């Protein structure tokens, strides 16, 4: 595994850990300023949209998150890379409602920014499970 591939794997591990802990600042630091998230049936979500939604959830009514990302492929081309993965995420509401589980494949475009790999675009095909 190349240094770039290892750095991308480390980014994913940091993202997943920060998401579990509700550490929005760390997650935001792992994406470029013009990051976009693409999901089925919704308009693209910007980094600013992500930050706004995370701040709204921080009022104590946010679900807790857990998940697993299995990286299936990483391709690096200079200061750009893409990663294909299988992701499963479980969101547990704080009100005792049943957890919501989603899983599926993702395609992520990464870009070096300030010498560090960061998420630039993310398309996920996560679907409800169970």
C-alpha positions as CSV (number, residue, x, y, z in Angstrom):
1,X,0.0,0.0,0.0
2,X,1.4,3.4,-1.0
3,X,1.7,6.3,1.5
4,X,-1.2,8.1,-0.2
5,X,-3.4,5.0,0.0
6,X,-2.6,4.7,3.7
7,X,-3.3,8.4,4.3
8,X,-6.8,7.9,2.7
9,X,-7.4,4.8,4.9
10,X,-6.4,6.9,7.9
11,X,-8.8,9.7,6.8
12,X,-11.7,7.1,6.7
13,X,-10.8,5.7,10.1
14,X,-10.7,9.3,11.6
15,X,-14.0,10.2,9.9
16,X,-15.7,7.1,11.3
17,X,-14.3,7.6,14.8
18,X,-15.2,11.3,14.9
19,X,-18.7,10.5,13.6
20,X,-19.2,8.0,16.5
21,X,-18.1,10.6,19.0
22,X,-20.2,13.4,17.5
23,X,-17.1,15.4,16.7
24,X,-18.4,17.6,13.9
25,X,-15.3,19.9,13.9
26,X,-13.0,17.0,13.1
27,X,-15.3,15.7,10.3
28,X,-15.6,19.2,8.8
29,X,-11.8,19.4,8.8
30,X,-11.6,16.2,6.7
31,X,-13.4,17.8,3.7
32,X,-12.5,20.6,1.3
33,X,-14.5,23.8,1.4
34,X,-16.4,23.0,-1.8
35,X,-17.3,19.4,-0.8
36,X,-20.5,18.0,-2.2
37,X,-22.5,15.0,-1.0
38,X,-24.8,13.2,-3.5
39,X,-27.6,10.9,-2.3
40,X,-30.5,9.4,-4.1
41,X,-33.6,11.6,-4.4
42,X,-32.1,14.7,-2.8
43,X,-30.3,17.8,-4.0
44,X,-26.5,17.8,-3.5
45,X,-25.5,18.8,0.0
46,X,-22.6,21.3,0.4
47,X,-20.1,21.4,3.2
48,X,-22.0,24.4,4.6
49,X,-25.3,22.4,4.5
50,X,-23.5,19.5,6.3
51,X,-22.3,21.9,9.0
52,X,-25.7,23.5,9.4
53,X,-27.4,20.1,9.7
54,X,-24.8,19.0,12.2
55,X,-25.2,22.1,14.3
56,X,-29.0,21.7,14.4
57,X,-28.6,18.2,15.6
58,X,-26.1,19.2,18.3
59,X,-29.0,20.5,20.5
60,X,-29.1,17.1,22.3
61,X,-31.7,15.6,20.0
62,X,-29.2,14.1,17.6
63,X,-29.0,10.4,17.1
64,X,-25.9,8.6,17.9
65,X,-24.1,7.0,14.9
66,X,-22.1,3.9,14.5
67,X,-20.9,2.4,11.3
68,X,-18.3,0.5,9.3
69,X,-16.6,1.3,6.1
70,X,-15.0,-1.4,4.0
71,X,-12.7,0.2,1.4
72,X,-12.9,-1.9,-1.8
73,X,-10.7,0.2,-4.1
74,X,-8.4,3.3,-4.0
75,X,-7.0,4.8,-7.1
76,X,-4.6,7.8,-6.8
77,X,-3.8,10.2,-9.7
78,X,-1.6,12.9,-8.5
79,X,-3.4,15.3,-6.2
80,X,-6.8,13.5,-6.9
81,X,-8.0,10.1,-5.9
82,X,-11.2,8.1,-5.8
83,X,-12.3,5.4,-3.4
84,X,-15.0,2.8,-3.7
85,X,-16.3,1.4,-0.5
86,X,-19.2,-0.4,1.2
87,X,-20.6,1.5,4.1
88,X,-23.1,0.6,6.8
89,X,-24.4,3.2,9.2
90,X,-26.7,2.8,12.2
91,X,-28.4,5.9,13.7
92,X,-29.9,5.4,17.1
93,X,-32.4,8.2,18.1
94,X,-32.1,9.5,21.7
95,X,-35.8,9.0,22.3
96,X,-35.6,5.2,22.5
97,X,-37.0,4.7,19.0
98,X,-35.6,1.7,17.1
99,X,-32.2,2.3,15.4
100,X,-32.2,3.1,11.7
101,X,-29.7,1.1,9.6
102,X,-28.6,2.0,6.1
103,X,-26.0,0.3,4.0
104,X,-24.7,0.3,0.4
105,X,-21.9,1.4,-1.8
106,X,-20.2,4.8,-2.0
107,X,-17.9,6.5,-4.5
108,X,-15.7,9.2,-3.0
109,X,-13.5,11.7,-4.8
110,X,-10.6,13.0,-2.7
111,X,-8.3,15.9,-3.3
112,X,-5.0,16.9,-1.6
113,X,-5.5,20.2,0.2
114,X,-2.7,21.7,2.1
115,X,-0.7,18.5,1.7
116,X,-3.5,16.3,3.2
117,X,-6.1,14.2,1.6
118,X,-9.7,15.5,2.1
119,X,-13.1,14.5,0.8
120,X,-14.2,16.5,-2.2
121,X,-17.2,14.6,-3.5
122,X,-19.1,11.7,-2.1
123,X,-21.9,9.8,-3.8
124,X,-23.6,7.2,-1.7
125,X,-26.2,4.6,-2.5
126,X,-27.1,3.7,1.0
127,X,-30.5,2.1,1.4
128,X,-32.5,1.2,4.5
129,X,-31.9,-2.3,6.0
130,X,-34.6,-4.3,7.8
